[in-house]
Amino acid sequence: MSKYRQEIKINISPFDRAILSSRLSSVLPKDKNTGEKGYYQVRSLYFDDLNDNAVLEKLIGVKVREKYRLRIYDSSTSVIRLEKKVKNNNVGYKESALLTLNECQSLLKQEFYFLKNRSEMVCRQLYVKMKTGLFTPKVIVQYNREAYFWEPGRIRITIDSDLQTGLTSTDFLNPKVPLTRAAENQTILEIKYNSYLPSHIANLIRLDSRQRKAISKYVLCRRFA
């Protein structure tokens, strides 16, 4: 379990978001990728099988589950990640591999055979899943992320807002693909850490006053598809 990290997700109000942003920004440094607006945009393309098992496993509360996704930031293709997210109750870990633009374009066209020649395990695992013909891209998930970190404890705090979905479109690399809002006035606070959360960090976010929830951006967006 050494590679697993604790993960907490909390649904917060816009008012909470304003308070937390002010409080966190005065104490913790922001993610180095943060732009002038104070946040950066995350766009993901999630994969699932014919039976939508990634959705169903989340909804019924399967203990150990995994999701595969492509991810870019601020509509740029300079960094394209293929990721596998594994969850085991309230802990999780992520495996990733960088893809070139050509590789990503090939993957979107279901030309995935290059994956078996990559050294990263996540690539080979996705190759096996896609080879069946039943594992395909499903939905675009996009949101704005405000991120803070505390290096001594490898603690990362993110505030995600303006959640949007591409409905049934998987035109992942198109910056003008039509999107629709997936949840009105919903902001998601996420806290990730290794073994413990120091009291001064817990006091900043005041966990006791907020209710933890099993929130999935992927599931929220799949409701529309």
C-alpha positions in Angstrom: 0.0 0.0 0.0 3.1 2.3 0.0 2.2 4.0 -3.3 -1.4 4.7 -2.1 -2.2 8.2 -0.8 -5.1 9.3 1.3 -7.8 11.1 -0.7 -10.7 13.3 0.6 -13.3 14.9 -1.6 -15.8 17.4 -0.3 -18.6 19.2 -2.1 -18.4 22.9 -1.2 -20.5 26.0 -1.9 -19.3 29.0 -3.9 -19.2 30.9 -0.6 -16.9 28.3 0.9 -14.8 28.4 -2.2 -14.2 32.1 -1.8 -13.2 31.7 1.8 -10.9 28.8 1.2 -9.2 30.5 -1.7 -8.4 33.5 0.4 -7.2 31.5 3.3 -5.1 29.0 1.3 -3.5 31.6 -0.9 -2.2 33.5 2.1 -0.4 30.5 3.5 0.4 27.9 0.8 2.1 28.3 -2.6 0.1 27.6 -5.7 0.9 25.0 -8.3 3.6 26.2 -10.6 1.3 25.8 -13.6 -1.2 28.3 -12.3 -1.7 31.2 -14.7 -2.6 34.8 -14.2 -6.3 33.9 -13.5 -5.3 32.0 -10.4 -6.2 28.6 -11.9 -5.6 26.3 -14.9 -8.0 24.4 -17.0 -8.0 20.6 -16.9 -9.5 18.5 -19.8 -9.8 14.7 -19.6 -11.1 12.1 -21.9 -12.3 9.0 -20.0 -12.4 5.4 -21.3 -14.9 2.8 -20.3 -16.2 -0.6 -21.5 -19.4 -1.6 -23.3 -21.2 -2.0 -20.0 -19.9 1.2 -18.5 -18.4 -0.7 -15.6 -16.3 2.3 -14.4 -19.6 4.2 -13.8 -21.4 1.2 -12.2 -18.6 0.3 -9.9 -18.5 3.8 -8.5 -22.3 3.9 -8.1 -22.5 0.6 -6.2 -19.4 1.2 -4.1 -17.0 -1.4 -5.4 -14.0 -1.2 -3.1 -11.1 -1.4 -5.6 -11.7 0.2 -9.0 -9.8 1.9 -11.8 -10.3 4.5 -14.5 -8.3 5.3 -17.6 -8.1 8.8 -19.1 -6.2 11.2 -21.4 -5.4 14.6 -20.0 -4.3 18.0 -21.2 -4.0 21.4 -19.6 -5.1 24.9 -20.8 -6.1 23.5 -24.2 -2.4 22.9 -24.9 -1.0 19.7 -26.5 2.5 20.3 -25.2 1.8 17.9 -22.4 -0.5 14.9 -23.0 -0.8 12.3 -20.3 -2.3 8.9 -20.3 -3.3 8.0 -16.8 -4.7 5.1 -14.8 -6.4 6.1 -11.5 -6.8 3.3 -9.0 -9.0 3.7 -5.9 -9.2 1.5 -2.8 -11.8 3.0 -0.6 -10.4 6.3 0.6 -6.9 5.8 -0.7 -5.6 5.8 -4.3 -2.7 6.2 -6.6 -2.1 7.2 -10.2 0.1 5.7 -13.0 0.9 7.9 -16.0 2.8 8.1 -19.3 3.5 11.0 -21.6 2.1 10.7 -25.1 3.2 12.6 -28.2 0.5 14.5 -30.2 0.7 11.8 -33.0 0.2 9.0 -30.5 -2.7 10.7 -28.9 -4.3 11.3 -32.3 -3.8 7.7 -33.2 -5.4 6.6 -30.0 -8.4 8.7 -30.6 -8.8 7.0 -34.0 -8.7 3.6 -32.3 -5.2 3.0 -33.7 -3.8 1.8 -30.4 -1.2 -0.8 -31.4 1.7 1.5 -30.5 0.8 1.1 -26.9 2.1 -2.5 -26.7 5.6 -1.2 -27.6 5.7 1.4 -24.8 7.6 0.5 -21.7 5.1 2.0 -19.2 2.7 -0.5 -17.7 -0.3 1.8 -18.1 0.2 1.8 -21.9 0.4 -2.0 -22.1 -2.7 -2.4 -19.8 -4.7 0.0 -21.9 -3.6 -1.9 -25.1 -5.0 -5.1 -23.7 -8.3 -3.5 -22.8 -8.7 -1.8 -26.2 -7.7 -4.9 -28.1 -11.0 -6.5 -27.2 -12.9 -3.7 -29.1 -15.1 -3.1 -26.1 -13.0 -0.5 -24.3 -13.4 3.0 -25.9 -13.3 6.7 -25.2 -16.6 7.8 -23.6 -16.8 11.4 -22.4 -14.8 14.7 -22.1 -14.6 16.1 -18.6 -13.4 19.7 -18.2 -13.0 22.0 -15.2 -11.0 24.8 -13.7 -8.5 23.9 -11.0 -7.0 26.0 -8.3 -4.2 24.0 -6.7 -2.0 24.4 -3.6 0.7 22.3 -2.1 2.7 21.8 1.1 5.9 20.0 0.1 7.1 18.7 3.5 4.1 16.4 3.7 3.5 16.0 0.0 0.1 17.5 0.6 -1.9 18.8 -2.4 -5.2 20.7 -2.1 -7.3 21.5 -5.1 -10.5 23.4 -5.7 -12.2 22.4 -8.9 -15.1 24.4 -10.4 -17.0 25.0 -13.6 -17.4 21.3 -14.4 -18.4 20.8 -18.0 -19.0 17.7 -20.2 -18.7 17.1 -23.9 -21.8 14.9 -23.8 -21.3 12.2 -26.4 -18.4 13.9 -28.2 -14.9 12.5 -27.8 -13.2 15.2 -30.0 -10.7 15.6 -27.2 -8.1 17.8 -28.9 -10.6 20.3 -30.4 -10.5 23.4 -28.2 -13.9 24.5 -29.7 -15.8 21.3 -29.0 -19.2 22.1 -27.6 -19.4 21.6 -23.8 -22.3 21.9 -21.4 -22.3 22.6 -17.7 -22.5 19.3 -15.7 -23.4 20.7 -12.3 -24.7 24.1 -11.3 -22.7 25.9 -8.6 -20.8 22.8 -7.6 -17.2 23.1 -6.4 -15.2 20.1 -5.3 -12.4 20.4 -2.7 -9.9 17.6 -2.9 -7.1 16.9 -0.3 -4.4 14.3 -1.0 -1.7 13.3 1.4 0.5 10.4 2.5 0.2 9.2 6.1 -1.4 12.1 8.0 -2.8 15.6 7.7 -1.0 18.1 9.9 -3.3 20.1 12.2 -2.3 23.5 10.7 -3.5 22.2 7.2 -6.6 20.7 8.7 -7.4 24.0 10.4 -7.0 25.9 7.1 -9.7 23.8 5.5 -11.7 23.1 8.6 -12.7 19.5 7.6 -15.0 19.1 10.6 -17.5 21.7 9.2 -17.8 20.0 5.9 -19.2 16.6 4.9 -17.0 14.1 2.9 -18.7 12.7 -0.2 -18.0 10.1 -2.7 -17.9 12.5 -5.7 -16.8 11.5 -9.2 -16.5 14.1 -11.9 -16.6 11.3 -14.5 -19.9 10.0 -13.1 -21.4 13.5 -13.0 -20.5 14.0 -16.6 -21.7 10.6 -17.8 -25.2 11.4 -16.5 -25.6 13.6 -19.6 -24.3 10.9 -22.1 
